[in-house]
């Protein structure tokens, strides 16, 4: 009974300031421990996130490096293409067809004449209008003299005419510029791109390819050396300038 009375007395007795301070300190320590545990848990999460961010940054850097390589490759490819108005221009397929100059037996492509002005005539040996037009081209060369920026090309589009027939034609008439027999696919594409009259030799079809690779069809019909010279001057001036 005495022990019970003592316990009851202790319960009823107010806590002293020291006792209250002790309890408060203990509570603070417990809270601090909880916070430390929480912070430690958060630190682990932050470290994991930081590691993930580092991995992600490395991955992004690798992606940027790959993209840079692709951009450089694209730039190199673009640099190889002729430009017009600041944009790369898609060249027609016939520019890259393998042709043989019957006067020299050398293989060439129209694309080989990049940065030059190219005067192209589609013709046939049997065509009298073509012969007349080629004599004007010969006179044009005399008017221009040694013009390194101009290339003249005659393409025989008759499927029945061979290199030997064309060579005989050039030898007979002293035509010393570039002559070649056009493969069927070249003749077909020229007709599709610039009109069926380019496959009609008596119409004396001609076109100019400027230094950018842009094609400029000329009017059909006979063209004098003087008129050809006047037409070519702006294109040649652009190259020379």
VENFENFEN-V131517 format. One record per residue. N is the residue number from 1. PHI is phi in whole degrees, 0 to 359 (* if undefined). BURIAL is # if it has 16 or more other ideal C-beta (glycine too) atoms within 10 Angstrom, else .. Layout:
{{N,PHI,BURIAL} {N,PHI,BURIAL}}
This chain:
{{1,*,.} {2,298,.} {3,296,.} {4,296,.} {5,296,.} {6,296,.} {7,297,.} {8,295,.} {9,295,.} {10,295,.} {11,293,.} {12,280,.} {13,284,.} {14,299,.} {15,283,.} {16,285,.} {17,297,.} {18,297,.} {19,294,.} {20,296,.} {21,296,.} {22,297,.} {23,297,.} {24,294,.} {25,298,.} {26,298,.} {27,293,.} {28,297,.} {29,298,.} {30,296,.} {31,295,.} {32,298,.} {33,297,.} {34,297,.} {35,295,.} {36,298,.} {37,295,.} {38,295,.} {39,298,.} {40,296,.} {41,296,.} {42,294,.} {43,298,.} {44,299,.} {45,293,.} {46,297,.} {47,299,.} {48,296,.} {49,294,.} {50,298,.} {51,298,.} {52,296,.} {53,296,.} {54,297,.} {55,299,.} {56,295,.} {57,298,.} {58,298,.} {59,296,.} {60,298,.} {61,298,.} {62,296,.} {63,296,.} {64,296,.} {65,296,.} {66,297,.} {67,297,.} {68,297,.} {69,298,.} {70,295,.} {71,297,.} {72,297,.} {73,295,.} {74,296,.} {75,297,.} {76,295,.} {77,295,.} {78,294,.} {79,295,.} {80,282,.} {81,266,.} {82,299,#} {83,247,.} {84,218,.} {85,55,.} {86,79,.} {87,240,.} {88,290,.} {89,254,.} {90,280,.} {91,276,#} {92,293,#} {93,298,.} {94,293,#} {95,295,#} {96,253,.} {97,288,#} {98,282,.} {99,237,#} {100,238,.} {101,286,#} {102,293,#} {103,280,#} {104,234,.} {105,65,.} {106,272,.} {107,273,.} {108,209,#} {109,230,.} {110,301,#} {111,297,.} {112,294,.} {113,262,#} {114,301,#} {115,73,.} {116,241,#} {117,261,#} {118,242,#} {119,258,#} {120,244,#} {121,238,#} {122,265,#} {123,208,#} {124,214,#} {125,296,#} {126,287,.} {127,275,#} {128,291,.} {129,296,#} {130,295,#} {131,299,#} {132,298,.} {133,294,#} {134,292,#} {135,292,.} {136,291,#} {137,295,#} {138,299,#} {139,294,.} {140,300,#} {141,299,#} {142,294,.} {143,293,.} {144,278,#} {145,69,.} {146,283,.} {147,244,#} {148,292,.} {149,267,#} {150,245,#} {151,237,#} {152,250,#} {153,231,#} {154,250,#} {155,250,#} {156,280,#} {157,258,#} {158,278,#} {159,294,.} {160,269,.} {161,257,#} {162,254,.} {163,298,.} {164,294,.} {165,297,#} {166,293,#} {167,295,#} {168,299,.} {169,296,#} {170,291,#} {171,295,.} {172,296,.} {173,252,.} {174,57,.} {175,268,#} {176,256,.} {177,273,#} {178,282,#} {179,235,#} {180,209,#} {181,277,#} {182,281,#} {183,301,#} {184,304,.} {185,291,.} {186,290,#} {187,300,#} {188,297,.} {189,293,#} {190,300,#} {191,296,#} {192,291,.} {193,280,.} {194,241,#} {195,114,.} {196,299,.} {197,296,.} {198,289,#} {199,255,#} {200,242,#} {201,310,#} {202,300,#} {203,283,#} {204,45,#} {205,290,#} {206,214,#} {207,214,#} {208,244,#} {209,254,#} {210,279,#} {211,293,#} {212,268,.} {213,92,#} {214,281,.} {215,264,#} {216,235,.} {217,296,#} {218,265,#} {219,299,.} {220,286,.} {221,105,.} {222,297,.} {223,234,#} {224,284,.} {225,300,#} {226,295,.} {227,294,.} {228,295,#} {229,299,.} {230,298,.} {231,291,#} {232,280,#} {233,308,.} {234,300,.} {235,291,#} {236,291,#} {237,296,.} {238,296,.} {239,291,.} {240,292,.} {241,284,.}}
